[in-house]
Each structure stands twice: as C-alpha cells, then as structure tokens.
Amino acid sequence: MIRLVKKLRGLRFLLPWRTQTAQVPRRSGRSARLLLAGYVLYMTVAWILLSLPFAHRTAVGAVDDLFTAVSAVSTTGLMTIGVSDSYTVFGQIVIALSMQLGGIGYMTVSSFAVLALHHGLGKTRSEGARTAFSLPDTIEPKLFIQSVVLFTLCCETVGALALYPMFSAAGVEEPGWSAIFHAISAFCTAGLSLNADSFEAFRGDFGVNSVLSILCILGALGFIVVVDVVRRLTGSQSKAGFASQVIVRVSLALLAVGTLFLFATDPGLATLQPAERLMAAFFQTMAATSTSGFDTFPASGLSRATMTVLIFLMVVGAAPASTGGGIKVTSFTALVALVRSVQRARGRVRFFGQEMPVAQLQIATATLTSYLAVLGAGLVLLFLVQPGADFEPVVFEAVSALSTVGLSLGLTPELTTHSKLIVIVLMAAGRVGALTFALATSFPSREAVEDDDNALAL
C-alpha cells in the first residue's frame, strides 16, 4: 500500500486542482456553439460510416442509421433497431468508437490530440473544455484532459478483462468483443448492448451485475471525484472537496432510496426471489441515476409509481464532468438548498454547512428551466406526430432521451419518422446539456456580441 501511494505521488498530471475554492466557470454562447457543433460533426461522421453498405447485416433506413449514430455519440442508448442484428462487426466498431468519443467528450479527444503534438491548448480550446466539463477557473484544462483519458482507458480495460471470463462461461457469442463493447458502453453510460434484451438474461448473475454497476457508477460520478480521491491518497489534501462530498453523498442517497423503494413496492419485481429482486431493484435504480440505460428487468413491466421515481432520477442524472446526463446532481443539490432556505426564511443558502455562491444558484435555476423548456417542447411535438401513443411511454421516452439514459417502455421501435427526428434532437440536446443547447441555439444579444465572455454560463 505504501508503494502504491508513493507511485501515486508521481502522477502529478492527475492533480489539476491548485486550490479547492469553489468558483463558477464562465461560459459564453460562443463556447456553447462550438461544443454543439463539435458533437454534431461527430454524429454526422458516425452517420456516414454507419450508412456504408458493409456496415449493415440487414437493410437499415437512413433515419435509423442517424438515430443510432446520435444515440451512440450522445451516449443515450435508445435504439430503433437491434445493434447485433442490424450491424456488422465494422458497424459495431463504429458504434463503440462513437460511444467512446461521445462519453469522454469531443473536446477531450481533440484537445488530447493537440497536446500530443504541441505543449499547450489555445484560449478557444481551453474555454471549450471548461464548457464541456463544467470546470471551475481553478482547474487546469490541460492536466485535467490527461487525467480523463488515462482514467477512462484504465477503467474500461479492467472492466473488459473482468467481463470476458463471465461472458465466456455464460456462452455469449464472441465474448472478447462483447466484453470490450459493454465495458465501453457501461463506463460511458451509453447503455447500448449487443444483447437483444440488454442484460435481462443476467438478472441473477452477481458478477456481471457488479462489474457493470461499478463501471457505470465510476463514469457517472465524474472525473472531479476521481481526482479528489487521488489527491487524498497522495496526501495533497486532507479531505475531499466540497463538490466531491456533495456528489458522492447525494448520489449514494438517491441510489439507496431508489433501490429500497423499488424493492419494497414494485409488484413486478415482487415476483422474483429476494436476492434477485434486490439486485434488479438496485440495477434499475443505478441505470437511472447513472443515466446508463442498461436493464435487467423490462421497464414496461414496472408499475406507474416506479416509473415516476425513475423519471425523477433520470431528470437529476449524474455528476458534472462525468459521462452521464440529466440536470446534474450539483444543480439538484443547489435547488434543494435554495428551497430549504426559503422555507426557513434564511438570507443565505447553505448545504452541508457551506454557503453556496449566488452564481451557482442562478446556474442551477437556469439549468432546470432550460431542461423543462426543451422537454416541454419535445413532448408537445411528439404528441403531435405520434398519434395514438399513450401518455406514460411518451413522457418516459422524452425524459430518457433528454437525460441521455436510454431506458424505454417499448416505444422506441414504434416511433414514426418525425418522432425519431424529434428524439434525435432531444438526445443531442441532452449530450451538451439543456442550458448549453439553449445558449448555442439562441440569438446573441447586443451585449453578448460586445462582450461574449459575460454571457450566462452553464
């Protein structure tokens, strides 16, 4: 253990924090548009590659190829067609690479390439990295990007090595490739699977459930928490930073409450044996909170009460600077603290004994407002172009798309062409974040044109 700590002391590039002062990063409409444009470019390239004839096992329409490309790059996991049934190994590799690039962020990949050729990042690229990962001013983008790439590759490699023997023993076709594909999908919280029924066949397999859950949770907790843990191991700080404490405590609380609720109340899960029932309840809750979208029990078999809880968890989503979606745990925490302060007639907003900056509260409020606005618009359009659809599946589908989760009540394969296009926009908006999407698609004001750096930030 002592040797491990000594080695970790040498990994200075994993420690981008100079101080632990909580500052809200400034973002501009320009950086938001740059971020959205980058993801649109990735989605377009993935669409072109998936449209090639040798990428298909069966005939696939252009809209379905586009839907798959956007789902992979946005790490959502919704699919109108089966991955293994519709795409060849080449197509599956394109999907895996799209998940990888979308999961760690296009700014990370492109910036890492720049760092490999040069010694630093330009101002525009650094600003884009801050927007992509919600980085405060105290974080050095260059060192953070190096940390992201190394941690991602390590987690996915270990995950694939752990999954391979279990898949092989279970008789999974091409267990090596399946292990690699699902390790990437899990850590990037993409939820795409080569299995027709996701992981319902592994509902009672503790090993597979554990490895997938760990990968999804690590991806959803975010790189800020990871670097904080490394700092503690190396002795650079005595305790976890405030942001990490909030992320870990609130995430675990939501995971625990959701698991207990599903285990105790859902009639569908009640038909399972106690141990399997507990694993299924945990896995479904984990899939919603981490926005990974895997499932070991069909969502359509869950009660309306459970669906409501899962929708709430999907809206909250994962942590900032993570591979997950949603409004983020930190925004949810800020809003809860704000409500508590109003209820108690307090002039200051505090959480875990620490005062929250006014700017952070403004951002949290703007984030939730933007999320609800985009979701509302998407729902109205879906109800207009998806005639005869029931209310619950449409709402569940829209929330799942905007939070980049991938859980569905079975509506996805039945979407009309226009509905698919609407869901595609929701998935793209969810990948960059509803507020960033609103910034990127809005017309800049005269003040914003004069001084873009003072625009409202994510």
C-alpha positions in Angstrom: 0.0 0.0 0.0 2.9 2.4 0.8 4.5 1.7 -2.5 1.2 2.4 -4.3 0.8 5.8 -2.5 4.4 6.6 -3.5 3.7 5.9 -7.1 0.5 7.9 -7.0 2.6 10.9 -5.7 4.4 10.8 -9.0 1.2 11.2 -11.1 1.2 15.0 -10.9 -0.8 15.2 -14.1 -3.7 13.6 -12.3 -3.9 16.6 -10.0 -5.2 19.6 -11.9 -6.6 21.4 -8.8 -4.5 24.2 -7.5 -6.9 25.1 -4.8 -10.3 23.9 -3.5 -12.0 27.3 -3.7 -15.4 26.9 -5.3 -15.7 29.1 -8.3 -18.3 29.0 -11.0 -16.8 28.8 -14.5 -17.8 31.4 -17.0 -19.1 30.2 -20.3 -20.2 32.0 -23.4 -22.6 31.5 -26.3 -19.6 31.1 -28.5 -18.2 28.2 -26.5 -21.6 26.6 -26.3 -22.0 26.8 -30.1 -18.5 25.4 -30.5 -19.4 22.4 -28.3 -22.7 21.7 -30.0 -21.0 22.0 -33.5 -18.4 19.5 -32.4 -20.9 16.9 -31.4 -23.0 17.5 -34.5 -19.8 16.8 -36.5 -19.1 13.6 -34.7 -22.7 12.5 -35.1 -22.6 13.2 -38.8 -19.3 11.3 -39.4 -20.8 8.3 -37.4 -23.9 8.5 -39.5 -21.9 8.4 -42.8 -19.9 5.4 -41.6 -23.0 3.5 -40.4 -24.6 4.2 -43.8 -22.0 2.3 -45.7 -23.3 -0.9 -47.2 -20.7 -3.2 -45.4 -21.8 -1.8 -42.0 -25.2 -3.5 -42.3 -26.3 -7.1 -41.8 -29.8 -6.2 -43.0 -31.4 -3.2 -44.7 -31.4 -0.2 -42.5 -33.0 3.1 -43.3 -31.1 6.4 -43.3 -33.1 7.8 -40.4 -32.4 4.7 -38.3 -28.7 5.0 -39.1 -28.8 8.6 -38.0 -30.8 7.6 -34.8 -28.1 5.0 -34.0 -25.3 7.5 -34.6 -26.8 10.2 -32.4 -27.7 7.7 -29.7 -24.1 6.4 -29.6 -22.3 9.8 -29.7 -24.8 11.2 -27.1 -24.3 8.1 -25.0 -28.1 7.7 -24.7 -28.7 4.1 -25.7 -32.2 4.3 -27.3 -32.4 2.2 -30.4 -35.0 1.7 -33.1 -33.2 -1.4 -34.3 -31.0 -4.1 -32.8 -27.3 -3.5 -32.8 -26.0 -7.0 -33.3 -28.9 -7.9 -35.6 -28.6 -4.9 -37.9 -24.9 -4.1 -38.0 -21.8 -6.0 -38.9 -18.6 -6.0 -36.8 -17.5 -2.9 -38.7 -20.7 -1.1 -37.8 -20.4 -2.3 -34.2 -16.9 -0.9 -34.0 -18.1 2.4 -35.3 -20.8 2.4 -32.6 -18.2 1.6 -29.9 -15.9 4.3 -31.1 -18.8 6.8 -31.2 -19.7 5.9 -27.6 -16.1 6.4 -26.6 -15.7 9.7 -28.2 -19.1 10.9 -27.0 -18.5 9.6 -23.5 -15.3 11.4 -22.7 -16.2 14.3 -24.9 -15.1 15.6 -28.3 -13.2 18.4 -26.7 -11.2 15.9 -24.7 -10.3 13.8 -27.7 -9.4 16.8 -29.9 -7.5 18.6 -27.1 -5.6 15.4 -26.3 -4.5 15.1 -29.9 -3.4 18.8 -29.8 -1.4 18.1 -26.6 0.3 15.2 -28.3 1.6 17.5 -31.0 2.0 20.7 -29.0 2.8 21.8 -25.4 -0.5 23.6 -24.7 -4.0 24.5 -25.6 -5.2 27.7 -27.2 -7.7 30.0 -25.5 -10.7 28.9 -27.5 -10.0 25.2 -26.9 -9.4 25.7 -23.2 -12.7 27.6 -23.0 -14.5 24.8 -24.8 -13.0 22.2 -22.4 -14.3 24.2 -19.5 -17.8 24.3 -21.0 -17.8 20.6 -21.8 -16.8 19.6 -18.3 -18.2 22.4 -16.1 -14.7 23.1 -14.9 -14.1 26.0 -12.4 -11.3 28.5 -13.1 -9.0 26.8 -10.6 -8.7 23.7 -12.8 -6.1 23.5 -15.5 -7.8 22.0 -18.6 -4.5 20.5 -20.0 -3.8 18.4 -16.9 -7.5 17.5 -16.5 -7.8 16.2 -20.0 -4.8 14.0 -19.5 -6.4 12.6 -16.3 -9.7 11.9 -18.1 -8.1 9.9 -20.9 -5.9 7.8 -18.6 -8.7 7.0 -16.1 -11.1 6.1 -18.8 -8.7 3.7 -20.5 -7.8 2.1 -17.2 -11.4 1.5 -16.1 -12.5 0.1 -19.5 -9.6 -2.2 -19.7 -10.1 -3.6 -16.3 -13.8 -3.9 -16.9 -13.4 -5.8 -20.2 -10.9 -8.2 -18.6 -13.4 -8.8 -15.7 -16.4 -9.4 -18.1 -14.6 -11.7 -20.5 -14.5 -14.9 -18.4 -18.1 -14.4 -17.2 -19.4 -13.9 -20.7 -17.3 -16.8 -21.9 -18.7 -19.1 -19.2 -22.3 -17.9 -20.0 -21.8 -18.9 -23.6 -22.0 -15.4 -25.0 -21.1 -15.2 -28.7 -17.7 -13.6 -29.3 -17.1 -13.0 -25.5 -14.0 -10.9 -26.1 -15.6 -8.4 -28.3 -18.7 -8.4 -26.2 -16.7 -7.6 -23.1 -14.9 -4.7 -24.8 -18.1 -3.3 -26.3 -20.1 -3.5 -23.0 -17.1 -2.1 -20.9 -17.1 1.0 -23.1 -20.8 1.3 -23.1 -21.0 0.9 -19.3 -18.3 3.4 -18.4 -19.6 5.9 -20.9 -23.1 5.3 -19.5 -24.3 4.7 -23.1 -26.5 1.7 -22.4 -26.1 0.2 -25.9 -25.9 -3.5 -25.9 -25.2 -6.3 -28.3 -27.8 -8.4 -26.4 -31.4 -8.1 -27.7 -32.7 -7.9 -24.2 -29.9 -5.8 -22.7 -28.9 -7.8 -19.5 -32.2 -9.4 -18.6 -30.6 -12.8 -19.1 -28.0 -11.9 -16.4 -30.5 -10.7 -13.8 -29.3 -13.2 -11.2 -25.6 -13.0 -12.1 -23.9 -11.2 -9.3 -20.6 -10.9 -11.1 -21.9 -9.3 -14.3 -24.2 -7.0 -12.3 -21.4 -5.9 -10.1 -18.9 -5.2 -12.9 -21.4 -3.2 -15.0 -22.6 -1.3 -12.0 -19.1 -0.3 -10.9 -18.3 0.9 -14.4 -21.5 2.9 -14.7 -21.1 4.5 -11.3 -17.5 5.4 -11.9 -18.5 7.0 -15.2 -21.4 8.8 -13.6 -19.6 10.1 -10.5 -17.3 12.1 -12.8 -13.6 12.9 -13.0 -13.7 15.6 -10.4 -14.4 13.0 -7.7 -11.7 10.7 -9.1 -9.0 13.4 -9.0 -10.1 14.3 -5.5 -9.7 10.7 -4.3 -6.2 10.6 -5.9 -5.3 13.8 -4.1 -6.2 12.3 -0.8 -4.2 9.2 -1.5 -1.1 11.2 -2.4 -1.5 13.5 0.6 -2.1 16.6 -1.4 -5.3 17.3 0.7 -6.6 16.1 4.0 -10.2 15.7 3.0 -12.5 15.6 0.0 -13.5 18.8 -1.6 -17.0 20.2 -1.1 -18.1 19.4 -4.7 -17.0 15.8 -4.3 -18.7 15.4 -0.9 -22.0 16.7 -2.4 -21.7 14.4 -5.5 -20.9 11.2 -3.5 -23.4 11.7 -0.7 -26.3 12.8 -2.8 -25.7 10.2 -5.5 -25.5 7.4 -2.9 -28.6 8.7 -1.1 -30.6 8.7 -4.4 -29.3 5.2 -5.2 -30.2 3.8 -1.8 -33.6 5.4 -1.6 -34.5 4.3 -5.2 -33.3 0.8 -4.6 -35.4 0.4 -1.4 -38.5 1.9 -3.0 -38.3 -0.4 -6.0 -37.6 -3.4 -3.8 -40.4 -2.7 -1.4 -43.2 -1.5 -3.7 -42.9 -2.7 -7.3 -45.3 -5.6 -7.9 -43.3 -6.8 -11.0 -40.1 -7.2 -9.0 -42.0 -8.8 -6.2 -42.4 -11.9 -8.4 -38.6 -12.5 -8.2 -36.7 -14.3 -5.4 -35.4 -11.9 -2.7 -31.8 -11.8 -3.7 -32.6 -11.4 -7.4 -35.3 -8.9 -6.6 -32.8 -6.8 -4.6 -30.2 -6.9 -7.4 -32.8 -6.0 -10.0 -34.1 -3.1 -7.9 -30.5 -1.8 -7.4 -29.6 -2.2 -11.1 -32.7 -0.4 -12.4 -32.1 2.4 -9.9 -28.4 2.5 -10.8 -29.3 2.7 -14.6 -31.5 5.7 -14.0 -29.2 7.6 -11.6 -26.1 7.0 -13.7 -28.1 7.5 -16.9 -26.5 4.3 -18.3 -29.8 2.8 -19.5 -29.0 -0.9 -19.1 -31.7 -3.1 -17.6 -32.1 -6.5 -16.1 -35.9 -6.2 -15.9 -38.1 -4.7 -18.6 -39.1 -1.2 -17.8 -42.5 -1.9 -19.3 -43.1 -4.4 -16.5 -42.7 -1.8 -13.8 -45.6 0.0 -12.0 -46.5 3.6 -12.6 -45.2 4.6 -9.2 -41.8 3.0 -10.1 -41.9 4.8 -13.5 -42.4 8.1 -11.7 -39.5 7.5 -9.4 -37.3 6.5 -12.3 -38.3 9.7 -14.3 -37.3 11.8 -11.3 -33.9 10.0 -11.0 -33.3 10.4 -14.8 -34.0 14.1 -14.6 -31.5 14.6 -11.7 -29.0 12.4 -13.6 -25.3 12.1 -12.9 -22.5 14.4 -11.7 -20.9 17.2 -13.6 -17.6 16.4 -15.5 -19.0 12.8 -16.0 -20.2 10.7 -18.9 -23.8 10.9 -17.7 -26.6 13.3 -18.4 -29.5 15.0 -16.6 -29.5 18.4 -14.9 -26.7 17.0 -12.7 -26.5 16.2 -9.0 -24.9 19.5 -8.1 -27.7 21.5 -9.7 -30.3 19.4 -7.9 -28.5 19.9 -4.6 -28.3 23.7 -5.2 -32.1 23.8 -5.9 -32.9 21.8 -2.8 -30.7 24.1 -0.7 -32.5 27.1 -2.2 -35.9 25.7 -1.3 -34.8 24.9 2.2 -33.5 28.5 2.7 -36.8 29.9 1.5 -38.8 27.6 3.8 -36.7 28.7 6.8 -36.6 32.4 5.8 -32.9 32.4 5.7 -31.0 35.1 3.8 -28.1 32.7 2.9 -28.3 29.4 1.1 -26.2 26.7 2.8 -25.7 23.0 2.2 -23.6 20.6 4.3 -22.6 23.7 6.4 -21.2 25.6 3.4 -22.7 28.7 1.8 -23.5 28.3 -1.9 -22.5 31.0 -4.3 -25.3 33.1 -5.8 -24.0 32.4 -9.3 -24.2 28.6 -8.7 -27.9 29.0 -7.7 -28.6 31.1 -10.8 -27.0 28.4 -13.0 -28.9 25.6 -11.3 -32.2 27.5 -11.8 -31.4 28.3 -15.4 -30.4 24.7 -16.0 -33.7 23.3 -14.7 -35.7 25.9 -16.5 -33.9 25.1 -19.8 -34.4 21.4 -19.2 -38.1 21.8 -18.6 -38.5 24.1 -21.6 -36.7 21.7 -24.0 -38.6 18.7 -22.6 -41.9 20.5 -22.8 -41.3 21.5 -26.5 -40.3 17.9 -27.3 -43.3 16.4 -25.6 -45.7 18.7 -27.5 -44.1 17.8 -30.8 -44.1 14.1 -30.0 -47.8 14.0 -29.2 -48.5 15.9 -32.4 -46.6 13.5 -34.7 -47.0 10.2 -32.7 -50.8 9.7 -32.9 -52.4 7.2 -30.6 -49.4 7.0 -28.2 -50.1 6.7 -24.5 -49.0 9.5 -22.2 -46.6 7.5 -20.0 -44.4 5.9 -22.7 -44.0 9.3 -24.5 -43.0 11.1 -21.3 -40.7 8.4 -20.3 -39.1 8.3 -23.8 -38.6 12.1 -23.9 -37.1 12.3 -20.4 -34.9 9.3 -21.2 -33.7 11.0 -24.4 -33.0 14.4 -22.9 -31.2 12.9 -19.9 -29.3 10.5 -22.2 -30.4 7.5 -20.3 -31.8 5.0 -22.8 -34.5 3.3 -20.8 -37.7 2.9 -22.7 -41.2 1.4 -22.2 -41.0 -0.1 -25.6 -42.0 3.0 -27.6 -38.7 3.5 -29.5 -39.1 0.8 -32.2 -42.6 2.2 -32.9 -41.6 5.8 -33.4 -42.7 7.4 -36.6 -40.0 9.1 -38.8 -40.9 12.5 -37.5 -40.9 11.2 -33.9 -37.4 9.8 -34.5 -36.1 13.2 -35.6 -37.6 14.8 -32.5 -36.0 12.3 -30.2 -32.7 12.7 -32.1 -32.8 16.5 -31.3 -33.6 15.7 -27.6 -30.6 13.2 -27.4 -28.2 15.8 -29.0 -29.5 18.5 -26.6 -29.1 16.2 -23.7 -25.5 15.4 -24.6 -24.4 19.0 -24.4 -26.8 19.9 -21.6 -30.2 21.7 -22.0 -28.8 25.0 -20.9 -25.8 24.8 -23.2 -28.1 23.8 -26.0 -30.3 26.8 -25.3 -27.3 29.1 -25.4 -26.0 27.5 -28.6 -29.3 27.8 -30.4 -30.3 31.3 -29.2 -29.6 34.5 -30.9 -26.9 36.5 -29.1 -28.0 39.8 -27.6 -26.2 43.1 -28.4 -24.4 42.9 -25.0 -23.3 39.4 -25.7 -21.9 40.4 -29.1 -20.0 43.2 -27.5 -18.6 41.0 -24.7 -19.2 37.3 -25.2 -17.3 36.3 -22.1 -20.0 37.8 -19.9 -22.8 35.6 -21.3 -24.7 33.3 -18.9 -22.7 30.1 -18.3 -23.5 26.5 -17.7 
